[in-house]
């Protein structure tokens, strides 16, 4: 198959300290089965908030895997009008790029967000009789209005009724809906008003565990030590964006509390980028129990998890995430998860006894969860084992993406069969 993948987020192989996210792992699985992959992505790096190129650019990852970058404008805030306008511009340029391609694909996978790009994909696919799979990564555009007062939510839905209609149309036109969680799939089926189809399925994001050589691990551990990480301590690590839907403030408040209480054996190690970065930097300069490392490589993440005791999945009140990548990353590192997400993740943590859940925004509850694990090392051992076993059984990239490839092959096969008859 010749497969196109369209998405506005994720770091790419040409980015600094790049790691494989959902579509990188999917691309590898497709290539491993002999398929060809072309990814369409923006020039603007959503994660690091910087431009990759000034205009259209093409990259060759290997003989069967390429990436086309389509220009879009920069923005600073994840939830903002500028971001919406940036993706609208990306979609317009994407349409022009599609129209200039001589060989159409056998299948297109498009991640939601953004509705504008998904609209271009479904229109092109319908015109060329190509099966299209919409992958629900975030519930757009609902995510933009959740923090508003109920009255303003109702008003915004009227003002942006065309956007909501476009999303419904996109979801209805898709040959298949997939999602990273059951919550998101249910949302997509509800929005489409077409019920659950036979091809609508959940495929979690998962994680591709990376091993370091002994020599590389020694170098990284020395680098960490030089920056204040004390491997003999009870380390609580956090990897991710430092943005509004992530509860970084609560981590900082707990670090302050532990510093005052002289809990000197517990250390927080934070890695990432975002608008809360300066607050993290400021506190890390005042306290030894908080170390900030910025954006780090996948290999560094592996070494940090190897010396950590707990992984923090800290999300803000009313955060839209359901089953994000972070918990699977911690499972891959055999770390108990201390999470603020309710719903599917909280249920999973409880059923498999692989962590603890606290109330989002509650420094008291987060502190209590961390101290519970610190004071009960046998509990950490059990949860670590459970997390590792659950990851190997359900959430490793090697489990998820070959099954997803089989699923996509079936969609193409059935589409071709219908056309021939």
DRENRO-155807 format. One record per residue (C-alpha): residue number from 1; chain; x, y, z. Coordinates in Angstrom, 1 decimal. Example, Ala and Ser with C-alpha at 12.3 -4.5 7.8 and 13.67 -1.06 7.14 Angstrom:
// DRENRO-155807
+-----+-------+--------+--------+--------+
!  nr ! kette !     xx !     yy !     zz !
+-----+-------+--------+--------+--------+
!   1 !     A !   12.3 !   -4.5 !    7.8 !
!   2 !     A !   13.7 !   -1.1 !    7.1 !
+-----+-------+--------+--------+--------+
***
This chain:
// DRENRO-155807
+-----+-------+--------+--------+--------+
!  nr ! kette !     xx !     yy !     zz !
+-----+-------+--------+--------+--------+
!   1 !     A !    0.0 !    0.0 !    0.0 !
!   2 !     A !    0.9 !    3.6 !   -0.5 !
!   3 !     A !   -0.2 !    5.3 !    2.7 !
!   4 !     A !   -0.5 !    9.0 !    3.5 !
!   5 !     A !   -0.5 !   10.2 !    7.1 !
!   6 !     A !   -1.6 !   13.8 !    7.8 !
!   7 !     A !   -1.2 !   15.4 !   11.3 !
!   8 !     A !   -0.4 !   18.8 !   12.6 !
!   9 !     A !    1.4 !   17.7 !   15.8 !
!  10 !     A !    4.3 !   15.4 !   16.8 !
!  11 !     A !    8.0 !   15.8 !   16.5 !
!  12 !     A !    9.5 !   14.4 !   13.3 !
!  13 !     A !   12.8 !   12.5 !   12.6 !
!  14 !     A !   14.5 !   15.7 !   11.4 !
!  15 !     A !   13.8 !   17.6 !   14.7 !
!  16 !     A !   16.4 !   18.0 !   17.4 !
!  17 !     A !   16.2 !   15.2 !   20.1 !
!  18 !     A !   13.3 !   13.7 !   18.2 !
!  19 !     A !   11.4 !   10.7 !   19.5 !
!  20 !     A !    8.8 !    8.5 !   17.9 !
!  21 !     A !    5.2 !    9.3 !   18.7 !
!  22 !     A !    2.1 !    7.7 !   17.3 !
!  23 !     A !    2.6 !    8.2 !   13.6 !
!  24 !     A !    6.3 !    7.6 !   13.7 !
!  25 !     A !    5.6 !    4.2 !   15.3 !
!  26 !     A !    2.9 !    3.6 !   12.7 !
!  27 !     A !    5.1 !    4.6 !    9.8 !
!  28 !     A !    7.8 !    2.1 !   11.0 !
!  29 !     A !    5.2 !   -0.7 !   11.3 !
!  30 !     A !    3.9 !    0.0 !    7.8 !
!  31 !     A !    7.4 !    0.0 !    6.3 !
!  32 !     A !    8.2 !   -3.2 !    8.1 !
!  33 !     A !    5.3 !   -4.9 !    6.2 !
!  34 !     A !    6.5 !   -3.6 !    2.9 !
!  35 !     A !    4.3 !   -0.5 !    2.5 !
!  36 !     A !    5.3 !    3.0 !    1.5 !
!  37 !     A !    4.6 !    6.0 !    3.8 !
!  38 !     A !    4.3 !    9.7 !    3.0 !
!  39 !     A !    3.6 !   12.0 !    6.0 !
!  40 !     A !    2.3 !   15.5 !    5.5 !
!  41 !     A !    3.1 !   17.8 !    8.4 !
!  42 !     A !    3.4 !   21.6 !    9.2 !
!  43 !     A !    6.7 !   23.5 !    9.1 !
!  44 !     A !    5.8 !   24.8 !   12.6 !
!  45 !     A !    6.8 !   22.4 !   15.4 !
!  46 !     A !    3.9 !   22.4 !   17.7 !
!  47 !     A !    5.8 !   20.9 !   20.6 !
!  48 !     A !    8.8 !   23.2 !   20.6 !
!  49 !     A !    7.0 !   26.2 !   19.2 !
!  50 !     A !    9.5 !   26.9 !   16.4 !
!  51 !     A !    9.7 !   26.7 !   12.6 !
!  52 !     A !   11.4 !   23.8 !   11.0 !
!  53 !     A !   11.6 !   25.4 !    7.6 !
!  54 !     A !   10.5 !   28.7 !    6.0 !
!  55 !     A !    8.6 !   27.1 !    3.2 !
!  56 !     A !    7.6 !   23.8 !    1.7 !
!  57 !     A !   10.3 !   21.1 !    2.2 !
!  58 !     A !   10.6 !   17.4 !    1.5 !
!  59 !     A !   12.6 !   14.9 !    3.6 !
!  60 !     A !   13.5 !   11.3 !    2.9 !
!  61 !     A !   13.7 !    9.1 !    6.0 !
!  62 !     A !   14.4 !    5.9 !    4.1 !
!  63 !     A !   13.5 !    4.4 !    0.7 !
!  64 !     A !    9.9 !    3.7 !    1.8 !
!  65 !     A !    9.3 !    6.6 !    4.2 !
!  66 !     A !    9.2 !   10.3 !    3.3 !
!  67 !     A !    7.9 !   13.6 !    4.9 !
!  68 !     A !    6.5 !   16.6 !    3.1 !
!  69 !     A !    6.4 !   19.8 !    5.2 !
!  70 !     A !    3.6 !   22.4 !    4.4 !
!  71 !     A !    4.0 !   25.9 !    5.6 !
!  72 !     A !    1.9 !   27.3 !    8.4 !
!  73 !     A !    2.3 !   30.4 !   10.7 !
!  74 !     A !    3.7 !   30.3 !   14.2 !
!  75 !     A !    1.6 !   30.6 !   17.4 !
!  76 !     A !    2.5 !   30.6 !   21.1 !
!  77 !     A !   -0.5 !   29.3 !   22.9 !
!  78 !     A !   -2.0 !   25.9 !   22.4 !
!  79 !     A !   -5.6 !   27.2 !   23.0 !
!  80 !     A !   -5.7 !   30.4 !   20.9 !
!  81 !     A !   -7.2 !   32.0 !   17.8 !
!  82 !     A !   -3.7 !   32.2 !   16.3 !
!  83 !     A !   -3.4 !   28.4 !   16.4 !
!  84 !     A !   -6.8 !   28.0 !   14.7 !
!  85 !     A !   -5.8 !   30.4 !   12.0 !
!  86 !     A !   -2.4 !   28.7 !   11.6 !
!  87 !     A !   -4.1 !   25.4 !   10.9 !
!  88 !     A !   -6.5 !   27.0 !    8.5 !
!  89 !     A !   -3.5 !   28.2 !    6.5 !
!  90 !     A !   -1.9 !   24.8 !    6.7 !
!  91 !     A !   -5.1 !   23.2 !    5.3 !
!  92 !     A !   -5.2 !   25.7 !    2.4 !
!  93 !     A !   -1.6 !   24.9 !    1.5 !
!  94 !     A !   -2.2 !   21.2 !    1.9 !
!  95 !     A !   -5.1 !   21.3 !   -0.6 !
!  96 !     A !   -2.8 !   22.9 !   -3.2 !
!  97 !     A !   -0.1 !   20.3 !   -2.5 !
!  98 !     A !   -2.6 !   17.4 !   -2.9 !
!  99 !     A !   -3.8 !   18.8 !   -6.2 !
! 100 !     A !   -0.3 !   18.8 !   -7.5 !
! 101 !     A !    0.4 !   15.1 !   -6.7 !
! 102 !     A !    0.4 !   12.8 !   -9.7 !
! 103 !     A !    0.1 !    9.4 !   -7.8 !
! 104 !     A !   -2.8 !    9.1 !   -5.3 !
! 105 !     A !   -2.4 !    7.0 !   -2.2 !
! 106 !     A !   -4.3 !    3.7 !   -1.4 !
! 107 !     A !   -5.3 !    5.0 !    2.0 !
! 108 !     A !   -5.1 !    8.3 !    4.0 !
! 109 !     A !   -4.9 !    8.5 !    7.8 !
! 110 !     A !   -5.6 !   11.9 !    9.2 !
! 111 !     A !   -5.4 !   12.9 !   12.9 !
! 112 !     A !   -7.9 !   15.2 !   14.5 !
! 113 !     A !   -7.1 !   18.0 !   15.2 !
! 114 !     A !   -7.3 !   19.9 !   13.0 !
! 115 !     A !  -10.8 !   19.8 !   11.4 !
! 116 !     A !   -9.5 !   22.0 !    8.5 !
! 117 !     A !   -6.9 !   19.5 !    7.5 !
! 118 !     A !   -9.3 !   16.6 !    8.0 !
! 119 !     A !  -11.8 !   18.4 !    5.7 !
! 120 !     A !   -9.2 !   18.7 !    2.9 !
! 121 !     A !   -8.4 !   15.0 !    3.3 !
! 122 !     A !  -12.0 !   13.8 !    3.2 !
! 123 !     A !  -12.8 !   16.0 !    0.2 !
! 124 !     A !   -9.7 !   14.7 !   -1.7 !
! 125 !     A !  -10.4 !   11.1 !   -0.7 !
! 126 !     A !  -14.0 !   11.3 !   -1.8 !
! 127 !     A !  -13.1 !   12.8 !   -5.2 !
! 128 !     A !  -10.5 !   10.1 !   -5.8 !
! 129 !     A !  -12.4 !    7.1 !   -4.2 !
! 130 !     A !   -9.7 !    6.6 !   -1.5 !
! 131 !     A !  -10.5 !    5.1 !    1.9 !
! 132 !     A !   -9.9 !    7.6 !    4.7 !
! 133 !     A !   -9.4 !    6.9 !    8.4 !
! 134 !     A !   -9.9 !    9.7 !   10.9 !
! 135 !     A !   -7.8 !    9.2 !   14.1 !
! 136 !     A !   -9.3 !   11.2 !   17.0 !
! 137 !     A !   -6.3 !   12.5 !   19.0 !
! 138 !     A !   -8.2 !   15.4 !   20.6 !
! 139 !     A !  -12.0 !   16.3 !   20.7 !
! 140 !     A !  -11.8 !   19.4 !   18.5 !
! 141 !     A !  -13.3 !   22.0 !   18.5 !
! 142 !     A !  -14.9 !   21.2 !   21.9 !
! 143 !     A !  -11.5 !   21.4 !   23.7 !
! 144 !     A !  -11.5 !   25.2 !   23.0 !
! 145 !     A !  -14.7 !   25.9 !   24.9 !
! 146 !     A !  -14.6 !   23.6 !   27.9 !
! 147 !     A !  -13.2 !   26.2 !   30.3 !
! 148 !     A !  -15.9 !   28.7 !   29.4 !
! 149 !     A !  -19.0 !   29.4 !   31.6 !
! 150 !     A !  -21.9 !   27.2 !   30.5 !
! 151 !     A !  -23.7 !   30.3 !   29.0 !
! 152 !     A !  -20.6 !   31.2 !   27.0 !
! 153 !     A !  -20.2 !   27.6 !   25.9 !
! 154 !     A !  -23.8 !   27.7 !   24.5 !
! 155 !     A !  -23.1 !   31.1 !   22.8 !
! 156 !     A !  -19.8 !   29.9 !   21.4 !
! 157 !     A !  -21.4 !   26.8 !   19.8 !
! 158 !     A !  -23.8 !   29.1 !   18.0 !
! 159 !     A !  -21.1 !   31.5 !   16.9 !
! 160 !     A !  -18.9 !   28.7 !   15.7 !
! 161 !     A !  -21.7 !   26.5 !   14.5 !
! 162 !     A !  -20.0 !   26.1 !   11.1 !
! 163 !     A !  -16.9 !   24.7 !   12.7 !
! 164 !     A !  -19.0 !   22.1 !   14.6 !
! 165 !     A !  -20.8 !   21.3 !   11.5 !
! 166 !     A !  -17.6 !   20.7 !    9.6 !
! 167 !     A !  -16.4 !   18.3 !   12.3 !
! 168 !     A !  -19.6 !   16.4 !   12.1 !
! 169 !     A !  -19.3 !   16.2 !    8.3 !
! 170 !     A !  -15.7 !   15.0 !    8.5 !
! 171 !     A !  -16.5 !   12.2 !   10.9 !
! 172 !     A !  -19.5 !   11.1 !    8.9 !
! 173 !     A !  -17.5 !   10.9 !    5.7 !
! 174 !     A !  -14.7 !    8.8 !    7.1 !
! 175 !     A !  -14.6 !    5.1 !    6.2 !
! 176 !     A !  -13.3 !    4.4 !    9.7 !
! 177 !     A !  -12.9 !    6.2 !   13.0 !
! 178 !     A !  -10.1 !    5.2 !   15.3 !
! 179 !     A !   -9.2 !    6.9 !   18.6 !
! 180 !     A !   -6.6 !    6.8 !   21.3 !
! 181 !     A !   -9.2 !    6.0 !   24.0 !
! 182 !     A !  -12.8 !    4.7 !   24.3 !
! 183 !     A !  -13.9 !    8.2 !   25.5 !
! 184 !     A !  -12.6 !    9.8 !   22.4 !
! 185 !     A !  -14.1 !    7.2 !   20.1 !
! 186 !     A !  -17.5 !    7.6 !   21.8 !
! 187 !     A !  -17.2 !   11.3 !   21.3 !
! 188 !     A !  -16.5 !   10.9 !   17.6 !
! 189 !     A !  -19.4 !    8.5 !   17.1 !
! 190 !     A !  -21.7 !   10.9 !   19.0 !
! 191 !     A !  -20.5 !   13.9 !   17.0 !
! 192 !     A !  -20.9 !   12.1 !   13.7 !
! 193 !     A !  -24.5 !   11.1 !   14.6 !
! 194 !     A !  -24.0 !    7.9 !   12.6 !
! 195 !     A !  -23.5 !    5.3 !   15.4 !
! 196 !     A !  -20.6 !    3.0 !   15.8 !
! 197 !     A !  -19.4 !    1.4 !   12.6 !
! 198 !     A !  -17.8 !   -2.0 !   12.1 !
! 199 !     A !  -14.4 !   -0.3 !   11.5 !
! 200 !     A !  -14.5 !    2.1 !   14.4 !
! 201 !     A !  -11.9 !    1.0 !   17.0 !
! 202 !     A !   -9.6 !    2.1 !   19.8 !
! 203 !     A !   -5.9 !    1.9 !   19.3 !
! 204 !     A !   -4.0 !    3.4 !   22.3 !
! 205 !     A !   -0.9 !    5.6 !   21.6 !
! 206 !     A !    1.5 !    3.2 !   23.4 !
! 207 !     A !    5.2 !    3.7 !   23.6 !
! 208 !     A !    8.4 !    2.4 !   22.0 !
! 209 !     A !   10.8 !    1.6 !   24.7 !
! 210 !     A !   14.4 !    2.6 !   23.9 !
! 211 !     A !   17.5 !    0.8 !   25.4 !
! 212 !     A !   20.8 !    2.5 !   26.0 !
! 213 !     A !   24.2 !    0.9 !   25.7 !
! 214 !     A !   26.1 !    0.7 !   29.0 !
! 215 !     A !   28.6 !    3.3 !   27.7 !
! 216 !     A !   25.9 !    5.8 !   26.7 !
! 217 !     A !   24.1 !    5.3 !   29.9 !
! 218 !     A !   27.2 !    6.1 !   31.9 !
! 219 !     A !   27.6 !    9.3 !   29.9 !
! 220 !     A !   24.0 !   10.3 !   30.4 !
! 221 !     A !   24.1 !    9.6 !   34.2 !
! 222 !     A !   27.2 !   11.8 !   34.5 !
! 223 !     A !   25.4 !   14.5 !   32.6 !
! 224 !     A !   22.4 !   14.2 !   34.9 !
! 225 !     A !   24.7 !   14.3 !   38.0 !
! 226 !     A !   26.4 !   17.5 !   36.7 !
! 227 !     A !   23.0 !   19.1 !   36.6 !
! 228 !     A !   22.0 !   18.2 !   40.1 !
! 229 !     A !   20.1 !   14.9 !   39.7 !
! 230 !     A !   20.9 !   12.7 !   42.7 !
! 231 !     A !   20.3 !    9.1 !   41.6 !
! 232 !     A !   20.3 !    7.7 !   45.2 !
! 233 !     A !   17.2 !    9.7 !   46.0 !
! 234 !     A !   13.5 !    8.9 !   45.5 !
! 235 !     A !   13.1 !   10.6 !   42.1 !
! 236 !     A !    9.7 !   11.7 !   40.8 !
! 237 !     A !   10.1 !   12.4 !   37.1 !
! 238 !     A !    7.9 !   14.3 !   34.7 !
! 239 !     A !    8.2 !   14.5 !   30.9 !
! 240 !     A !    5.9 !   16.6 !   28.8 !
! 241 !     A !    4.7 !   20.0 !   27.8 !
! 242 !     A !    4.6 !   22.8 !   30.4 !
! 243 !     A !    1.3 !   24.1 !   29.1 !
! 244 !     A !   -2.2 !   25.0 !   30.5 !
! 245 !     A !   -3.7 !   21.5 !   30.4 !
! 246 !     A !   -0.8 !   20.1 !   32.4 !
! 247 !     A !   -0.8 !   20.6 !   36.2 !
! 248 !     A !    2.8 !   21.8 !   36.6 !
! 249 !     A !    1.9 !   24.3 !   39.3 !
! 250 !     A !    0.8 !   21.5 !   41.6 !
! 251 !     A !    4.2 !   19.7 !   41.2 !
! 252 !     A !    5.9 !   23.0 !   42.1 !
! 253 !     A !    3.7 !   23.5 !   45.1 !
! 254 !     A !    4.5 !   19.9 !   46.4 !
! 255 !     A !    8.2 !   20.5 !   45.8 !
! 256 !     A !    8.0 !   23.7 !   47.9 !
! 257 !     A !    6.1 !   21.9 !   50.6 !
! 258 !     A !    8.7 !   19.0 !   50.7 !
! 259 !     A !   11.5 !   21.5 !   50.8 !
! 260 !     A !    9.9 !   23.3 !   53.9 !
! 261 !     A !    9.3 !   19.9 !   55.6 !
! 262 !     A !   12.9 !   18.9 !   54.9 !
! 263 !     A !   11.9 !   15.7 !   53.0 !
! 264 !     A !   15.5 !   15.7 !   51.6 !
! 265 !     A !   15.4 !   12.2 !   50.1 !
! 266 !     A !   12.7 !   13.1 !   47.5 !
! 267 !     A !   13.7 !   14.9 !   44.3 !
! 268 !     A !   11.6 !   16.1 !   41.3 !
! 269 !     A !   13.1 !   15.9 !   37.9 !
! 270 !     A !   11.1 !   17.8 !   35.2 !
! 271 !     A !   11.7 !   17.7 !   31.4 !
! 272 !     A !    9.8 !   19.6 !   28.8 !
! 273 !     A !    9.0 !   23.0 !   27.3 !
! 274 !     A !    6.1 !   25.4 !   27.5 !
! 275 !     A !    4.7 !   28.6 !   29.1 !
! 276 !     A !    5.3 !   27.4 !   32.7 !
! 277 !     A !    9.0 !   27.0 !   31.9 !
! 278 !     A !   10.1 !   30.1 !   33.7 !
! 279 !     A !    8.3 !   29.3 !   36.9 !
! 280 !     A !   10.0 !   25.9 !   36.9 !
! 281 !     A !   13.4 !   27.4 !   36.2 !
! 282 !     A !   13.0 !   30.0 !   39.0 !
! 283 !     A !   12.1 !   27.4 !   41.6 !
! 284 !     A !   14.8 !   25.0 !   40.5 !
! 285 !     A !   17.4 !   27.7 !   41.2 !
! 286 !     A !   16.1 !   28.1 !   44.7 !
! 287 !     A !   15.7 !   24.5 !   45.7 !
! 288 !     A !   17.9 !   21.4 !   45.4 !
! 289 !     A !   14.9 !   19.1 !   45.4 !
! 290 !     A !   13.7 !   20.3 !   41.9 !
! 291 !     A !   15.8 !   19.8 !   38.8 !
! 292 !     A !   14.7 !   21.2 !   35.4 !
! 293 !     A !   16.4 !   19.7 !   32.3 !
! 294 !     A !   14.4 !   21.3 !   29.5 !
! 295 !     A !   13.7 !   19.3 !   26.4 !
! 296 !     A !   15.8 !   16.1 !   26.4 !
! 297 !     A !   16.5 !   13.2 !   24.1 !
! 298 !     A !   14.7 !    9.8 !   24.2 !
! 299 !     A !   17.9 !    8.2 !   25.4 !
! 300 !     A !   18.0 !   10.7 !   28.3 !
! 301 !     A !   14.4 !    9.9 !   29.2 !
! 302 !     A !   15.3 !    6.2 !   29.3 !
! 303 !     A !   18.2 !    6.8 !   31.7 !
! 304 !     A !   16.1 !    9.1 !   33.9 !
! 305 !     A !   13.3 !    6.5 !   34.2 !
! 306 !     A !   15.9 !    3.9 !   35.1 !
! 307 !     A !   16.9 !    5.8 !   38.2 !
! 308 !     A !   13.4 !    7.1 !   39.1 !
! 309 !     A !   10.8 !    5.7 !   41.5 !
! 310 !     A !    7.6 !    7.4 !   40.3 !
! 311 !     A !    6.3 !    8.9 !   37.0 !
! 312 !     A !    4.1 !   12.0 !   37.3 !
! 313 !     A !    1.1 !   12.2 !   35.0 !
! 314 !     A !   -0.1 !   15.6 !   36.2 !
! 315 !     A !   -3.0 !   17.1 !   34.3 !
! 316 !     A !   -5.0 !   20.2 !   35.1 !
! 317 !     A !   -8.6 !   20.3 !   36.2 !
! 318 !     A !  -10.9 !   19.6 !   33.3 !
! 319 !     A !   -8.0 !   18.6 !   31.1 !
! 320 !     A !   -9.2 !   17.0 !   27.8 !
! 321 !     A !   -6.7 !   14.1 !   27.8 !
! 322 !     A !   -8.1 !   10.6 !   28.3 !
! 323 !     A !   -5.3 !    8.1 !   27.6 !
! 324 !     A !   -2.3 !   10.2 !   26.6 !
! 325 !     A !    1.2 !    8.9 !   25.9 !
! 326 !     A !    2.8 !    9.8 !   29.2 !
! 327 !     A !    1.3 !    6.9 !   31.3 !
! 328 !     A !    2.4 !    4.4 !   28.7 !
! 329 !     A !    5.9 !    5.9 !   28.7 !
! 330 !     A !    6.1 !    5.4 !   32.5 !
! 331 !     A !    4.8 !    1.9 !   32.2 !
! 332 !     A !    7.5 !    1.2 !   29.6 !
! 333 !     A !   10.0 !    2.4 !   32.2 !
! 334 !     A !    8.4 !    0.2 !   34.9 !
! 335 !     A !    7.4 !    3.2 !   37.0 !
! 336 !     A !    4.3 !    3.5 !   39.2 !
! 337 !     A !    2.1 !    6.3 !   37.9 !
! 338 !     A !    0.9 !    9.2 !   40.1 !
! 339 !     A !   -1.9 !   10.6 !   38.0 !
! 340 !     A !   -4.6 !   13.3 !   38.2 !
! 341 !     A !   -6.6 !   12.0 !   35.3 !
! 342 !     A !  -10.0 !   10.5 !   36.0 !
! 343 !     A !  -12.0 !    8.1 !   33.8 !
! 344 !     A !  -10.2 !    5.4 !   31.8 !
! 345 !     A !   -6.7 !    6.0 !   33.2 !
! 346 !     A !   -7.8 !    6.1 !   36.8 !
! 347 !     A !   -9.8 !    2.8 !   36.3 !
! 348 !     A !   -6.7 !    1.2 !   34.7 !
! 349 !     A !   -4.4 !    2.3 !   37.5 !
! 350 !     A !   -6.9 !    0.9 !   40.0 !
! 351 !     A !   -7.6 !   -2.4 !   38.3 !
! 352 !     A !   -4.0 !   -3.2 !   37.6 !
! 353 !     A !   -2.6 !   -1.7 !   40.7 !
! 354 !     A !    0.1 !    0.2 !   38.9 !
! 355 !     A !   -0.1 !    3.6 !   40.5 !
! 356 !     A !   -2.2 !    6.1 !   42.5 !
! 357 !     A !   -4.7 !    8.8 !   41.4 !
! 358 !     A !   -5.1 !   12.2 !   43.1 !
! 359 !     A !   -7.4 !   15.1 !   42.6 !
! 360 !     A !   -6.2 !   17.5 !   39.9 !
! 361 !     A !   -4.9 !   20.7 !   41.4 !
! 362 !     A !   -4.6 !   19.3 !   44.9 !
! 363 !     A !   -1.0 !   19.6 !   46.2 !
! 364 !     A !   -2.1 !   17.9 !   49.4 !
! 365 !     A !   -3.3 !   14.8 !   47.6 !
! 366 !     A !   -0.3 !   14.6 !   45.3 !
! 367 !     A !    2.0 !   15.0 !   48.2 !
! 368 !     A !    0.1 !   12.2 !   50.1 !
! 369 !     A !    0.4 !    9.8 !   47.1 !
! 370 !     A !    4.1 !   10.4 !   46.7 !
! 371 !     A !    4.8 !   10.0 !   50.5 !
! 372 !     A !    2.7 !    6.8 !   50.5 !
! 373 !     A !    5.0 !    5.3 !   47.9 !
! 374 !     A !    8.1 !    6.8 !   49.5 !
! 375 !     A !    7.2 !    5.2 !   52.9 !
! 376 !     A !    6.2 !    1.9 !   51.4 !
! 377 !     A !    9.0 !    0.7 !   49.1 !
! 378 !     A !    7.4 !   -2.8 !   48.8 !
! 379 !     A !    4.3 !   -1.1 !   47.3 !
! 380 !     A !    6.6 !    0.6 !   44.7 !
! 381 !     A !    8.1 !   -2.8 !   43.8 !
! 382 !     A !    4.7 !   -4.4 !   43.3 !
! 383 !     A !    3.4 !   -1.5 !   41.2 !
! 384 !     A !    6.5 !   -1.3 !   39.2 !
! 385 !     A !    6.2 !   -5.0 !   38.3 !
! 386 !     A !    2.5 !   -4.5 !   37.4 !
! 387 !     A !    3.2 !   -1.5 !   35.2 !
! 388 !     A !    5.9 !   -3.3 !   33.3 !
! 389 !     A !    3.8 !   -6.4 !   32.7 !
! 390 !     A !    0.8 !   -4.3 !   31.6 !
! 391 !     A !    2.9 !   -2.4 !   29.2 !
! 392 !     A !    4.4 !   -5.6 !   27.7 !
! 393 !     A !    1.0 !   -7.2 !   27.3 !
! 394 !     A !   -1.1 !   -4.2 !   26.1 !
! 395 !     A !    0.7 !   -1.0 !   25.3 !
! 396 !     A !    4.1 !   -1.5 !   23.7 !
! 397 !     A !    4.5 !   -0.2 !   20.2 !
! 398 !     A !    5.4 !   -3.8 !   19.1 !
! 399 !     A !    1.9 !   -4.9 !   20.2 !
! 400 !     A !   -0.3 !   -2.0 !   19.0 !
! 401 !     A !    1.0 !   -1.0 !   15.6 !
! 402 !     A !    1.3 !   -4.3 !   13.7 !
! 403 !     A !   -2.4 !   -4.9 !   14.7 !
! 404 !     A !   -3.2 !   -1.4 !   13.4 !
! 405 !     A !   -1.4 !   -2.1 !   10.1 !
! 406 !     A !   -3.5 !   -5.3 !    9.7 !
! 407 !     A !   -6.6 !   -3.3 !   10.4 !
! 408 !     A !   -5.7 !   -0.6 !    7.8 !
! 409 !     A !   -4.9 !   -3.3 !    5.2 !
! 410 !     A !   -8.4 !   -4.8 !    5.8 !
! 411 !     A !  -10.0 !   -1.4 !    5.2 !
! 412 !     A !   -8.2 !   -1.0 !    1.8 !
! 413 !     A !   -9.0 !   -4.5 !    0.8 !
! 414 !     A !  -12.7 !   -4.1 !    1.5 !
! 415 !     A !  -12.9 !   -0.8 !   -0.3 !
! 416 !     A !  -11.3 !   -2.3 !   -3.4 !
! 417 !     A !  -13.7 !   -5.2 !   -3.2 !
! 418 !     A !  -16.7 !   -2.9 !   -3.1 !
! 419 !     A !  -15.3 !   -0.9 !   -6.1 !
! 420 !     A !  -14.8 !   -4.0 !   -8.1 !
! 421 !     A !  -18.3 !   -5.2 !   -7.5 !
+-----+-------+--------+--------+--------+
***
